[in-house]
């Protein structure tokens, strides 16, 4: 419905501007107007997560899944929580289901399948899914793909590809929380190449 969609759009804008209380208010109004609005449930989950309300956030994403099991974003939302809980089977299952629903446009689903595959040491699968995620993300909304690919190449023993991915990651996110680790690893790789 139009009124629910208007509230949803306001929630998205407020979330983008990091005005979380306002975003939550609009998301809840959208859901109030249309309780089966899966996208509004997902955005509410993201808003609550940004406010460190993880249980409520997970519940919102689960609700999105129950109102529309054919919509892929709730699976990605829940996969993120599974990563935080080191539940790799769940990460793999959720992300693969998201890929089944939307294989052509889902960089996040490929990212999470790659994360799970790396954890299970399925390196060829991890590399393929990581590269698929990078290909689907030409605007670099998910720059951590490159850090993940660097870890995959490290596990494969391909230091040249690892260094290339670390350089790309640092170019996109020079001030990332793990930038110091990435810089240190890159410096070590470059030193090894010159010796």
C-alpha positions in Angstrom: 0.0 0.0 0.0 1.0 3.5 -0.8 1.1 4.8 2.8 3.1 1.9 4.0 5.6 2.4 1.1 5.9 6.1 2.0 6.8 5.2 5.6 9.2 2.5 4.3 11.0 5.1 2.1 11.3 7.5 5.1 12.7 4.7 7.2 15.4 4.0 4.5 16.3 7.7 4.3 16.6 8.0 8.0 18.7 4.8 8.3 21.0 6.0 5.6 21.5 9.3 7.6 22.0 7.2 10.8 18.9 8.7 12.5 18.0 5.4 14.0 15.1 6.4 16.3 13.4 8.1 13.4 14.1 5.2 11.1 12.6 2.8 13.6 9.5 4.9 14.0 8.9 5.0 10.2 9.6 1.3 9.8 7.2 0.4 12.5 4.5 2.7 10.9 5.0 0.9 7.6 4.5 -2.5 9.3 1.5 -1.1 11.2 -0.1 -0.1 7.8 0.8 -3.4 6.2 1.9 -6.2 8.5 3.1 -8.5 5.6 5.6 -5.9 4.3 8.7 -8.1 4.2 11.0 -5.3 3.1 9.9 -3.2 6.1 10.5 -6.0 8.5 14.0 -6.4 7.0 14.8 -2.7 7.3 13.5 -2.8 10.9 15.9 -5.6 11.5 18.8 -3.5 10.1 17.7 -0.5 12.2 17.5 -2.5 15.4 20.8 -4.1 14.7 22.4 -0.7 14.2 21.1 0.1 17.7 22.7 -3.0 19.1 19.3 -4.7 19.7 20.3 -8.0 18.3 17.5 -10.2 19.5 14.8 -7.8 18.3 16.7 -7.4 15.0 16.8 -11.2 14.5 13.1 -11.4 15.4 12.3 -8.8 12.8 14.3 -10.6 10.1 12.6 -13.9 11.0 9.2 -12.2 10.7 10.1 -11.0 7.2 10.9 -14.6 6.3 7.6 -15.8 7.7 5.6 -13.2 5.8 7.4 -13.8 2.5 9.6 -16.9 2.2 10.2 -16.1 -1.4 12.0 -12.9 -0.7 15.8 -13.2 -0.4 16.9 -10.3 1.9 15.6 -12.0 5.1 17.9 -14.9 4.5 20.8 -12.6 4.1 19.8 -10.7 7.3 19.7 -14.0 9.2 22.9 -15.2 7.7 24.7 -12.1 9.2 23.5 -13.1 12.6 24.6 -16.7 12.0 28.1 -15.4 11.1 28.3 -13.5 14.4 27.3 -16.7 16.2 29.8 -18.9 14.3 26.9 -21.0 13.1 28.5 -21.9 9.7 26.0 -24.6 8.8 23.3 -22.0 9.2 25.3 -19.4 7.2 25.7 -21.8 4.4 22.1 -22.9 4.4 20.6 -19.4 4.5 22.9 -17.9 1.9 22.4 -20.8 -0.5 18.6 -20.4 -0.1 19.0 -16.7 -0.9 21.0 -17.6 -4.0 18.3 -20.0 -5.2 15.8 -17.2 -5.0 17.9 -14.6 -6.7 21.1 -16.0 -8.3 21.6 -13.1 -10.7 21.7 -10.1 -8.5 22.7 -11.2 -5.0 26.3 -10.2 -4.2 25.6 -10.6 -0.4 24.4 -14.2 -0.9 27.5 -15.0 -2.8 29.6 -13.3 -0.1 28.1 -15.3 2.7 28.3 -18.6 0.7 32.0 -17.8 0.2 32.5 -17.1 3.9 30.9 -20.4 4.8 32.9 -22.3 2.2 36.1 -20.8 3.5 35.3 -21.9 7.0 34.7 -25.4 5.7 38.0 -25.2 3.7 36.2 -25.6 0.4 38.6 -23.2 -1.2 37.6 -23.5 -4.9 33.9 -23.0 -4.0 34.9 -20.1 -1.7 36.9 -18.5 -4.5 34.2 -18.9 -7.1 31.5 -17.5 -4.8 33.8 -14.6 -3.7 34.6 -13.7 -7.3 30.9 -13.9 -8.2 30.1 -11.5 -5.3 32.8 -9.1 -6.5 31.5 -9.2 -10.1 28.0 -8.4 -8.9 29.3 -5.4 -6.8 30.8 -3.0 -9.4 29.9 0.0 -7.1 31.7 -1.5 -4.2 28.8 -1.6 -1.7 30.5 -4.7 -0.1 34.2 -3.9 -0.1 34.8 -6.6 2.5 34.6 -9.1 -0.5 38.2 -8.2 -1.2 39.4 -8.9 2.3 37.5 -12.2 2.1 39.1 -13.0 -1.2 42.5 -12.2 0.3 41.9 -14.7 3.1 40.8 -17.3 0.5 44.0 -16.7 -1.6 46.1 -16.9 1.6 44.6 -20.3 2.3 45.3 -21.4 -1.3 48.9 -20.2 -1.0 48.5 -17.6 -3.8 50.4 -14.6 -2.3 50.2 -12.6 -5.5 46.4 -12.7 -5.7 46.2 -12.2 -1.9 48.2 -9.0 -2.2 46.1 -7.7 -5.1 42.9 -8.2 -3.1 44.4 -6.5 0.0 45.4 -3.5 -2.1 41.9 -3.3 -3.5 40.4 -3.6 -0.1 42.6 -0.8 1.4 41.9 1.4 -1.6 38.1 1.0 -1.0 38.2 1.1 2.9 41.5 2.7 4.0 40.1 3.3 7.5 38.4 0.0 8.0 38.7 -1.5 11.6 41.0 -4.2 10.2 43.0 -1.9 7.9 46.1 -2.1 10.2 46.0 -5.9 9.8 45.5 -5.7 6.0 48.4 -3.2 5.7 50.7 -5.3 7.8 49.9 -8.4 5.9 50.4 -6.6 2.6 53.7 -5.2 3.7 54.9 -8.7 4.7 53.8 -10.1 1.3 55.5 -7.3 -0.6 58.7 -7.8 1.5 58.7 -11.6 0.7 58.3 -10.8 -3.1 61.4 -8.6 -3.1 63.6 -11.1 -1.2 
